Amino acid sequence: MTETGLKERLREDLTAAMKARDALTTATLRLALTAITNAEVAGTSAKELSDAEIVAVLNKELRKRGEAAEAFEHAGRAEQAAKERAEADVLSGYLPAPLTDDQIAGLVRKGIDSVTTATGSVPTMRQMGLVVKEVQARAAGRADGSRIAAAVKAALG
């Protein structure tokens, strides 16, 4: 099996962080690589994740850090919240730049056109899922699903 570029970069950066004795980066990258490995062995058979699938795993880990930071903040544990945010910053460095609202709107228009071509009619709110799925594929993990769904709903509604 061949390594994907992003996973290899994570491993190289982990080694560099360990040599530099950067505890935060080391711990964060170990957690990220563990999450990737868990995703690879989940299901009926093990498989090597593509860069797009790794980005999805990293996005999930990033969301977890954000939620944990918020929870710690509400519990009055500012130090732990700051640690979670610092880990999120490390993970953000491995993710592609998020799409702007204008870029998402452009993808929504393309998604609507694609679904229109496939079904032979302009999609309605009932076919919102088809459009969302199409836009998410085009966004390739660079936009949160809730932002995409909101943009599709606005365009169809």
VMD Tcl script that draws the C-alpha trace (Angstrom):
set ca {
  {0.00 0.00 0.00}
  {1.22 3.49 -0.76}
  {1.12 6.38 1.66}
  {-1.06 9.33 0.85}
  {0.63 12.71 0.79}
  {-1.20 14.23 3.75}
  {-0.71 11.23 6.03}
  {2.99 11.13 5.20}
  {3.25 14.87 5.94}
  {1.56 14.33 9.31}
  {4.05 11.58 10.16}
  {7.05 13.69 9.10}
  {5.79 16.66 11.12}
  {5.24 14.39 14.13}
  {8.87 13.26 13.93}
  {10.04 16.87 13.65}
  {7.86 17.92 16.61}
  {9.24 15.07 18.71}
  {12.83 16.08 17.89}
  {12.00 19.72 18.73}
  {10.37 18.57 22.00}
  {7.15 20.38 21.05}
  {4.74 18.60 23.39}
  {1.55 20.24 22.09}
  {2.20 19.49 18.42}
  {3.44 15.98 19.21}
  {0.33 15.12 21.22}
  {-2.02 16.69 18.66}
  {-0.46 14.90 15.69}
  {-0.45 11.58 17.55}
  {-4.17 11.98 18.24}
  {-4.81 12.90 14.59}
  {-2.84 9.93 13.27}
  {-4.66 7.62 15.70}
  {-8.01 8.94 14.45}
  {-6.89 8.33 10.85}
  {-5.76 4.78 11.69}
  {-9.07 4.10 13.45}
  {-10.94 5.31 10.37}
  {-8.80 3.08 8.16}
  {-9.60 -0.07 10.13}
  {-13.27 0.76 10.76}
  {-15.82 -1.21 8.82}
  {-15.58 -4.65 7.31}
  {-12.10 -4.33 5.83}
  {-9.07 -2.12 6.37}
  {-8.28 0.42 3.69}
  {-5.87 3.28 3.04}
  {-7.64 6.64 3.26}
  {-7.34 9.17 0.47}
  {-6.28 12.73 1.22}
  {-9.93 13.83 0.97}
  {-10.96 11.19 3.53}
  {-8.08 12.25 5.81}
  {-9.26 15.87 5.54}
  {-12.73 14.69 6.64}
  {-11.20 12.93 9.67}
  {-9.16 16.03 10.55}
  {-12.28 18.22 10.20}
  {-14.08 15.91 12.63}
  {-11.17 16.16 15.08}
  {-11.17 19.95 14.68}
  {-14.90 20.09 15.50}
  {-14.27 17.95 18.60}
  {-11.61 20.40 19.79}
  {-13.96 23.34 19.26}
  {-16.78 21.66 21.16}
  {-14.45 20.65 23.98}
  {-13.01 24.18 24.22}
  {-16.52 25.58 24.46}
  {-17.47 23.07 27.16}
  {-14.33 23.82 29.19}
  {-14.96 27.56 28.80}
  {-18.51 27.19 30.17}
  {-17.18 25.08 33.04}
  {-14.73 27.82 33.98}
  {-11.65 25.86 32.93}
  {-9.97 28.49 30.75}
  {-6.57 26.76 30.76}
  {-7.99 23.51 29.36}
  {-10.08 25.48 26.83}
  {-6.94 27.28 25.65}
  {-5.18 23.91 25.22}
  {-8.07 22.61 23.09}
  {-7.94 25.77 20.94}
  {-4.17 25.41 20.54}
  {-4.67 21.81 19.35}
  {-7.33 23.06 16.91}
  {-4.83 25.59 15.55}
  {-2.30 22.80 14.92}
  {-4.92 20.73 13.06}
  {-6.09 23.74 11.03}
  {-2.65 23.94 9.47}
  {-3.28 20.65 7.67}
  {-6.68 21.56 6.25}
  {-7.32 23.33 2.97}
  {-8.53 26.92 3.20}
  {-12.27 27.02 3.92}
  {-14.57 28.19 1.15}
  {-16.06 31.67 1.27}
  {-19.83 32.21 1.15}
  {-19.51 33.35 -2.49}
  {-17.60 30.19 -3.41}
  {-20.23 28.04 -1.69}
  {-22.98 29.91 -3.57}
  {-21.16 29.16 -6.84}
  {-20.93 25.47 -5.95}
  {-24.63 25.46 -5.06}
  {-25.49 26.89 -8.51}
  {-23.34 24.19 -10.15}
  {-24.95 21.53 -7.94}
  {-28.45 22.69 -8.88}
  {-27.47 22.65 -12.57}
  {-26.05 19.15 -12.22}
  {-29.16 17.80 -10.47}
  {-31.36 19.56 -13.05}
  {-29.44 17.80 -15.83}
  {-29.64 14.44 -14.07}
  {-33.35 14.57 -13.19}
  {-34.62 16.60 -16.12}
  {-36.28 19.22 -13.91}
  {-35.24 21.98 -11.52}
  {-34.85 20.49 -8.02}
  {-37.39 21.36 -5.34}
  {-36.99 21.33 -1.57}
  {-37.80 17.61 -1.68}
  {-34.62 17.05 -3.67}
  {-32.50 19.23 -1.42}
  {-30.53 16.17 -0.31}
  {-29.43 15.46 -3.87}
  {-28.14 19.00 -4.27}
  {-26.42 18.99 -0.86}
  {-24.68 15.71 -1.70}
  {-23.50 17.13 -5.03}
  {-22.19 20.33 -3.41}
  {-20.44 18.45 -0.61}
  {-18.61 16.34 -3.19}
  {-17.47 19.50 -4.98}
  {-16.49 21.23 -1.72}
  {-14.22 18.31 -0.77}
  {-14.24 19.00 2.96}
  {-13.54 22.72 2.64}
  {-16.96 23.77 3.95}
  {-19.03 22.67 6.92}
  {-22.11 20.63 6.03}
  {-24.41 23.01 7.88}
  {-23.15 25.97 5.80}
  {-23.72 23.97 2.61}
  {-27.21 22.89 3.67}
  {-28.15 26.47 4.57}
  {-26.90 27.76 1.20}
  {-28.81 25.05 -0.71}
  {-31.97 25.73 1.30}
  {-31.70 29.45 0.56}
  {-31.17 28.78 -3.16}
  {-34.07 26.32 -3.43}
  {-36.44 28.12 -1.06}
}
mol new
graphics top color blue
foreach p $ca { graphics top sphere $p radius 0.5 }
foreach p [lrange $ca 0 end-1] q [lrange $ca 1 end] { graphics top cylinder $p $q radius 0.2 }
display resetview
